[in-house]
Amino acid sequence: MLGEFEYLLLTAAVRLGEEAYGAAIRQEIEGATKRRCSIGALYTTLDRLETKGLLQTWMGDATPQRGGRAKRMVRVTAKGIQAATTFYNAVTRVSRGVSWEARRGAVKI
Amino acid sequence: MGGASGRCQDMNRICWWLVDIVSRMLEPAERDAVHGDVAESGETGRRALLDVLGLVIRRQTVLWKDWQPWLALITLVVPVGMLLSLISRRVADGSAIYIWLYANNWTLDYLTNVAVRHDLLSDSAEIGVGYLAVLCWSWTGGFLVGSLSRRTIAVNGPLFCLVLLLGALFGGPQFLRSWLFLPRPLGHTPIGPNAAVFLDPFYRVIFPLTVQTVLVVLPSLLGICHGLKLARLPRLLQTILWGSVTAAVIGMVTQNLVWWQVRTWNNSPPSLPRLPPLLLLALVGPFGYIVAVGCWRRCYRKNRRVPA
């Protein structure tokens, strides 16, 4: 089973699609969680997920915004999508009927 | 107001400089990506430094989960560092006695009188040989640490330097006392025929620390730098270099066991095979490196000149 931060990282990478790379994923996670995401946690989690076969990384092109430095591009594999889906289903199932889940439904309406 | 913002800018510049230094402990591709990420995020220098430091610490922690760094620490960094510290301390104390004698009894006769001048030159040469041997062994020790702890050099390197400087200050473990004739730790009142020399804090503390810094720590750091670049050499040259470094280390480790036992037997020294001088053994390590690198550079230049 995925960890919380691993799920956040995979979800952010899938949402970003072709533009998924280190800094963009970090921004996406910080936007969703309203908390700082450290580079150390991000890169070590990327390595861990890559070792598990849940995503692939490679060095992309450099851009002027990055001072001419290359990016670490990320692509989620089919196994990674499966793992994220399993995590999401588990969280949804266990959250059914609890107070914050009902409150979320009321706000949506 | 201007002063405060100026100080902030200086602090920011220092932090970014530290980011560059600290990030060198990362692999080149990751270093590039991390630099780009912090540049893109527009962080302050302080925040970038904390981020990069956090990543470096996590990477180092992962490396230390393997057994190899611990093996290098226990079998190489601590014992070789301790041995170098103790040997250099003994050499420094021995030379301090002669320097004290000549400095406190200085006359022009030392230069004008032939016999006395001969003694001065002979004692100076003996001190110089001892210093050169310590310098060569220190380079060799650093080279070993650099070549065998490449990925964990960020921890093993500073630890090695700490042991080099502080090992002799703490006197060494008990079981080494009879083997190495250890100098007394700081705080003990010197006794014996040379007590007058070591009552002076300069000869007891400052002089040996200076000798250890100049003859041990600095050459060790140079040896570490050279050891980190060992992988650039061809396999054959690496083998030759390993052979010479191993011979030098064996010479260092066995030097007291053999030589002090021979020198303290006053009555009838047993018949022993003729052993090579210590300095020659100490020189083998750096000499092997110079030869290996010289051969590699010559081959490299020759290959570049040959047209494709």
Interface residues (C-beta under 8 A of the other chain):
Chain A: G22 A23 R26 Q27 S38 I39 G40 A41 Y43 T44 M59 A62 T63 Q65 R66 G67 R69 A70 K71 R72
Chain B: A29 E30 D32 A33 V34 H35 G36 D37 V38 A39 E40 S41 L50 D51 V52 G54 L55 V56 I57 R58 R59 V62
